[in-house]
Amino acid sequence: MKNSILKYTFVSIAALFISSCSDDDTTLDTTKPEINLISPKDEAHFHLGDDVLIEAILKDETELSTVKVEIHSASDGHQHKTADVNWEYDAEIAIPAGTKEYTLSHKVSIPAEGIKDGHYHLGLFLIDKAGNQTQTFIEIDVVDENHEH
């Protein structure tokens, strides 16, 4: 009888220990990742044909997933397309698994011709592994080098 009680006690303690060490983590990651855009600065000026170097420090307390770089026209209204069109750029960059802090250094070449100069929005969209997203936007000017004011 003494052996039975010891066996049941041992089995009960083992069961409690095993169930308390479960992989089922009930804590959800609801914190948005962070973007520290270093360059370019808001309202930076570029010429047709220039390269835009986008540098940022990206952080998350758990794990980063992807960053999307987007550039699109900031002009108001809709215009009929002519030979020159509003420029758009879109890229998605995968961040290595397990990364909590990532230094983004991404070069974008502005076309030398065939696009409209003017104001453009440059945006970064950062997503962490849990799906939380944060974004930041700045405005840049793209001007034709030969354009006179």
C-alpha atoms as one frame of an Amber mdcrd trajectory, in Angstrom:
protein
   0.000   0.000   0.000   2.851   2.308   0.880   4.374   1.673  -2.561   1.040
   2.487  -4.269   0.743   5.808  -2.489   4.308   6.701  -3.432   3.672   5.735
  -7.070   0.473   7.819  -7.268   2.158  10.754  -5.576   5.103  10.567  -7.980
   2.819  10.266 -11.026   0.689  13.190  -9.828   3.703  15.430  -9.242   5.190
  14.459 -12.611   1.885  15.244 -14.374   1.709  18.661 -12.706   5.308  19.422
 -13.658   4.837  18.362 -17.297   1.611  20.335 -17.755   3.170  23.480 -16.265
   6.040  23.338 -18.784   3.754  23.568 -21.801   4.763  25.360 -25.021   1.355
  27.046 -25.053   2.386  30.645 -24.396  -0.736  32.658 -23.716   1.099  35.996
 -23.897   0.396  37.609 -27.245   2.775  40.089 -28.862   0.684  43.222 -29.422
   3.521  45.763 -29.370   4.224  47.494 -32.676   7.782  47.425 -34.014   9.800
  50.670 -34.161  11.264  52.575 -37.128  14.051  55.135 -36.746  14.474  56.630
 -40.237  17.978  58.069 -40.500  18.025  59.096 -44.162  16.768  60.681 -46.266
  15.416  63.564 -44.213  11.909  64.941 -44.692  11.698  67.289 -47.709  15.052
  66.144 -49.126  15.677  67.152 -52.758  16.784  64.743 -55.467  17.296  65.060
 -59.220  16.129  62.722 -61.953  18.701  59.929 -62.194  19.851  60.240 -58.551
  20.072  57.375 -56.084  18.143  57.613 -52.825  19.867  55.806 -49.963  17.291
  54.775 -47.376  18.813  54.032 -43.975  16.844  53.096 -40.880  17.157  51.222
 -37.599  14.277  48.755 -37.214  13.469  47.198 -33.826  11.034  44.799 -32.178
  11.046  43.310 -28.687  10.316  39.811 -30.043  11.154  39.320 -33.741  11.009
  41.332 -36.967   9.581  39.893 -40.188   9.555  42.226 -43.222   9.920  45.846
 -44.221   8.229  47.363 -47.258   9.628  50.454 -49.011   7.140  52.485 -51.026
   7.482  55.702 -53.023   4.515  57.289 -54.789   3.371  60.693 -56.008   2.151
  63.179 -53.420   0.454  65.418 -56.007  -3.232  66.163 -55.637  -5.860  65.107
 -58.131  -5.857  62.645 -60.987  -4.313  63.559 -64.271  -4.448  61.869 -67.662
  -1.168  60.134 -68.354   1.116  61.627 -70.953   4.649  60.669 -71.958   5.759
  61.565 -68.430   4.138  59.603 -65.611   4.160  59.748 -61.839   6.895  57.510
 -60.537   6.155  54.635 -58.174   8.521  52.282 -56.361   7.681  49.230 -54.281
   9.985  46.694 -52.603   9.526  44.168 -49.814  12.597  43.082 -47.871  12.617
  39.941 -45.727  14.447  40.310 -42.425  16.422  37.241 -41.268  14.550  35.025
 -38.779  15.192  35.695 -35.107  16.237  39.320 -35.695  15.162  41.880 -33.083
  17.151  44.826 -34.486  17.934  45.357 -38.172  19.863  48.107 -39.946  18.181
  48.830 -43.267  20.377  50.191 -46.057  18.422  50.200 -49.312  19.293  52.084
 -52.508  16.557  53.252 -54.880  17.449  54.672 -58.300  15.205  57.456 -59.551
  14.634  57.139 -63.312  16.647  59.660 -65.341  13.761  60.444 -67.681  10.143
  59.674 -68.435   8.707  60.589 -65.031   7.176  63.727 -63.611   9.197  65.739
 -61.184   7.467  66.926 -58.041   6.584  65.870 -54.521   6.672  62.189 -53.586
   5.872  60.267 -50.410   8.507  57.804 -49.200   7.084  55.275 -46.759   8.392
  52.397 -44.683   6.017  49.709 -43.426   7.525  47.424 -40.770   5.874  44.144
 -39.751   6.943  41.939 -36.857   6.540  38.160 -36.668   3.229  38.487 -34.768
   1.791  40.661 -37.580   1.980  44.004 -35.760   2.728  46.848 -38.155   4.033
  50.375 -37.918   4.714  52.866 -40.675   6.438  56.157 -41.257   6.270  58.597
 -44.176   8.324  61.550 -45.306   8.045  63.753 -48.366  10.837  64.097 -50.898
  11.179  66.369 -53.922  12.285  64.977 -57.260  13.272  67.744 -59.659  14.602
  67.856 -63.185  18.163  69.195 -63.013  17.449  71.385 -66.053  14.228  72.744
 -64.543  14.322  76.480 -63.838  12.248  78.171 -61.158
